[in-house]
Amino acid sequence: MEQQILNLFMYTIPAVTTGVIAYYFFKAHTKNEDGRRRFLLHKDMQTNSLPVRLQAYERMTLFLERITPSKLLIRVSPLSSNKEDYESLLIQNIEQEFEHNLSQQIYISDECWNIITAAKNATIQLIRKASLLEKTDTANKLREVVLTEMMEKQAPSDAALSFIKKEVGDLW
């Protein structure tokens, strides 16, 4: 009886050892294959999504260029001499540009989107502050005040443009 138990262990131990080694081998192999598939899928997705992301950065760059006060004031002429009407027209133009590009936020980082939004709001604030000045009494005077201020300091959109350039550079 003892001999039979010993024989049973002598056959069972190598079989169990072989089974455990095979289990760990197949587990490692499966994990490696899963990682390889994930890598290939990620690489394929990145190849397909990179052009879309770059296009989003291009559109946001164009948006920032279009709302730069000096370019905005040249592109959008006053319809009358009323400064309030012109202020509303400028702000409406900025908001329309922004709404047109709203969907681009899903392709760019949250930090970049927040900086772009801050640049838009700072540009609107700049126009509103210039409109509140006492020396600003007509639409043309509003243009003059904003353009003079832009000569003295950087446009709010310049910092956002720099950030976009840095972020696109990091994509490579």
PyMOL commands that set and color helices and strands:
alter all, ss='L'
color gray80, all
select helices_A, chain A and resi 2-67+69-75+83-100+102-106+110-132+139-152+156-170
alter helices_A, ss='H'
color red, helices_A
deselect
rebuild
show_as cartoon
